[in-house]
Amino acid sequence: MERRGVRATNVVAYSQGIASQNFRATGPDGVDLTARCDLRRRLDEVRQDRLFSAEAARVGVNVPTGPWHEGEIRGFATLVRPTIPGLSLNEVTDARLPSGAAIALLLLAIHRAESPGVGRPFFYAGAFDSTDPIWKAFEKAAAVLSDEAEYAPLIREASRRLVRVAKEDGILLRSPRQLIHGDFNPPNIISDTERLTVIDWEKACRGPKFADVTQCVYYFSARYHHSGPTFAGEFLARYREGAEVSRGELAPWLHHYPAFIFMRDTVSATTEYSGPTGPARLRRAQDYLRSDSARRFKYFLEHEQNLVLALR
């Protein structure tokens, strides 16, 4: 990056990140910089993220801004930009968490944006097709983790739900398609007093609306802990004022999609990644499964009845 005029000091790695390794550094003139090294995509694919976020910005969504610097570090596509002030919604105190209505307004704004016309596939497209190779990977991951007491019951329940959907291919295809964020969860929203900024547009695409809605209920309810059902009710009530969502449409997504996401995380945590960053990437995936994904799915299963009631 120095060849592109970006000389950084005080480089510190962020602990979060599975598909990327993120760093914070001091740039020229003391500018606070964030560098994102993508571990699985080419630079031309990474550049597409800004096409989607730019469309969201046109309808009033706060998104990361430049100046951007891009290149490669050790063969990995890397983007550098000024650091966004504030903390992610995973890091703020419970008292600073926005209301369910505020999160609904943010997602509604994203869903009003036009798609940039980029032919990017939906990241979780395997959820629609039980012949997708990811389903075989689920079986392998389940076998590897079968003796792990903290995972085994969760995997059994997730597998039971996935078998049901596998017998009803197409059940999730009824969702309207539009621009979606694709990874709408607390770590990807930065709070700076009253300002919310949506980051990490790598899974944005023209995709199923209910994927964003369900993921929001799933991730945010767990983040809001004991008030999760209250958040879910507030969120969906406000979202429904701007977009149609019936309980019948959302029910199969709530039953299936959290299980699918959890099982994808088990695959990430049992994959042998190649290259010099492989061992570190595997450790991060394993830490994420243990400290985030498994706890979130467990919370969902324990509170599912109250969440469903809140969404009526």
C-alpha positions, 0 to 999 in steps of 0.5 A: 500500500505504500506504493499507492501513497498510504504509509501506515503506522501503529497497525493493530489487528481487529479480533473480529472477522472470519472472511476478512482480516481487519486492521486499524492504523494511523495514516498520513497526517494522523488519519485514523484508518481501517484496512480490510484484507478479504480472504476469499474474494478478488479485488474486482469483487470487493469493489462491487461492495461500494456499488451497493452501498452507494445505492443505499446512500442515495436513499439516506443510509449512512455508509462508509465513505472514502477516500478509498485506497485499494490494492493487494497485501500478500495476494489478498484484496485490500481496501483502506478507508478512514475509520468510522467513529463510534462502536458497533451495536455489538460493543455499545452498552445495552442502554445505547442500543437503538429501538426496534423501530429505529432498526426497522427504519434503517432496513426499510431504507435499504430495501427502498434502494435500487439494485445497481444491476450487478450479477452477484449471487445471494450468499446463502442461495444454498438455503433454497436447494437441498442438492447444493454441495453445502448440504453435504458439508453440513453432514461432514461438519455434524460428524466432526462435532458429534461428540461436542456436548455444547454443539450436538443438541443444536446440530440435531435440531438444526438438521431436523429443521433442514430435513423438513425444508429439503422435502419442500424445495422452493418453500423460501423462494416466495420472498420478493427480490430487491436490494438487500444487505445480506448480513444485517446484524449488530456488528455491521452497524456502527453507532455514533451518538444518534448516527447509525452507519451500515458497513460490510456490504460484501453479501449485498445483492438483489436477493430475497427480502425475507432473508434480511428481515429474518436475519435481523430478528435472529441476530438482534433478538439475541443481542437484546437478551431478555428484551429480545421478543420486545425488540422483535415485536417493535421491529416488525410492527414498524417494518410492516408500516413500510413493507408487506410481511405476513406471518405466513410468509415469515414463518418458514423463514424463521423455522429454517433460516437460523438453522441454515446459518448456524450449520454454515458456521459449523462448516466454517469451523471444521474446514481446513483452510489453505495458505499461510493464513489458514490456521488463524482463519480456522481458529477465528471460525472456531472461536466464532462458532463457540462464542457467537453462533452457537449461543445465538442459535441456542437463544433462538431455540429457547425463546422461539415461541415468544419471538413468534408470538411477538411477531404476530 
